[in-house]
């Protein structure tokens, strides 16, 4: 069973969703819920802090893509920060996506 913990903090002009643990089929709903709550609250510029994200599978990546699409539909954006290790390899392998580095620590989801 996977374990994913999260914290949300507002740093105007963006909201940071920090993730700890494993983002997979079992835990993707938490990300979807947190993004929905942020967007419903009018917070459309989102950053997912992946510094402590240990694992992400294709279902987790799909949740991030869906979150990116929802943010864009609301007039905002979703970016990944501090992507590393297995998560960086997964994000970089998507055939239908293009990962655009913004700087050393921030990666934009530009699919």
C-alpha positions in Angstrom: 0.0 0.0 0.0 1.4 3.4 -1.0 1.7 6.3 1.4 1.5 9.9 0.2 1.4 12.9 2.5 0.8 16.5 1.4 0.9 20.0 2.7 -0.5 23.1 1.0 0.8 26.6 1.5 -0.1 29.9 -0.2 2.8 32.1 -1.3 1.1 34.7 -3.3 1.0 34.7 -6.3 1.2 30.9 -6.2 0.1 28.0 -4.1 2.6 25.2 -3.3 1.5 21.6 -2.9 4.3 19.7 -1.2 4.3 15.9 -1.6 6.0 13.2 0.5 6.2 9.5 -0.3 4.7 7.7 -3.3 2.3 9.1 -6.0 0.6 6.1 -7.6 -2.8 4.7 -8.5 -3.8 4.5 -4.9 -2.7 8.0 -3.9 -3.4 10.0 -7.1 -6.9 11.0 -5.8 -5.2 13.1 -3.0 -3.4 15.2 -5.6 -6.6 15.6 -7.6 -8.5 16.7 -4.5 -5.9 19.2 -3.4 -5.7 20.7 -6.9 -9.5 20.9 -7.1 -9.6 22.7 -3.7 -7.0 25.2 -4.7 -8.7 26.0 -8.0 -12.1 26.3 -6.4 -10.6 28.8 -4.0 -9.4 30.9 -6.9 -5.7 29.8 -6.6 -4.8 29.0 -10.2 -1.0 29.3 -10.2 0.2 26.0 -8.6 3.6 24.5 -7.9 4.0 20.9 -6.9 7.1 20.5 -4.7 8.5 17.1 -5.5 11.6 17.3 -3.3 10.4 14.5 -1.0 8.4 12.6 -3.6 10.1 9.2 -3.6 8.2 7.4 -6.3 5.7 8.2 -9.1 4.1 5.7 -11.5 2.2 6.3 -14.7 -1.1 6.8 -12.7 0.6 9.5 -10.7 1.9 11.2 -13.8 -1.6 11.1 -15.3 -2.9 12.8 -12.1 -0.3 15.5 -12.6 -1.2 15.9 -16.2 -4.9 16.2 -15.3 -4.0 18.7 -12.7 -2.0 20.7 -15.2 -5.0 20.7 -17.6 -7.4 21.8 -14.9 -5.2 24.6 -13.9 -4.8 25.7 -17.5 -8.6 25.6 -18.0 -9.0 27.9 -15.0 -6.5 30.3 -16.5 -3.5 29.2 -14.5 -0.6 26.8 -14.6 0.9 23.9 -12.7 4.7 23.5 -12.4 6.8 20.8 -10.8 9.7 21.9 -8.5 12.7 19.9 -7.2 12.0 16.9 -9.4 14.7 14.3 -8.9 15.6 10.6 -9.3 13.0 8.2 -10.5 10.4 10.9 -10.8 12.6 13.0 -13.1 13.2 9.9 -15.2 9.5 9.2 -15.5 8.6 12.8 -16.3 11.3 12.8 -19.0 10.1 9.6 -20.7 6.6 10.6 -21.8 6.2 10.3 -25.5 3.3 12.8 -25.6 4.9 15.3 -23.3 7.7 17.8 -23.4 9.4 18.9 -20.2 10.7 22.4 -20.3 13.3 23.3 -17.7 12.8 26.8 -16.3 15.9 26.6 -14.1 17.9 24.1 -12.2 15.2 23.4 -9.7 11.9 24.1 -11.5 10.4 22.1 -14.4 7.3 23.3 -16.2 4.8 20.7 -17.4 4.4 21.8 -21.0 2.6 18.9 -22.7 
